[in-house]
């Protein structure tokens, strides 16, 4: 499951530097998460760091990108060898 940043994002810049997969970037209006790079920190941490540092809790599971733990781990391996 990739994560998504909701429209309530205040562009605080906390999430982007915390992402170990470089999946977060500033979009036209708010930060956005690239679902092809997001592993929900599987392979790096026990839980997503972006969610941990978000001061307004505007990051949640993207319903359009449901993935199993194994799929997330496979994506991690593909991204980081």
Secondary structure as UniProt FT lines:
FT   STRAND          3..5
FT   TURN            7..8
FT   TURN            14..15
FT   HELIX           16..18
FT   TURN            20..21
FT   STRAND          24..26
FT   STRAND          31..33
FT   TURN            35..37
FT   TURN            40..44
FT   HELIX           49..53
FT   TURN            55..56
FT   STRAND          59..61
FT   TURN            63..64
FT   HELIX           69..80
//
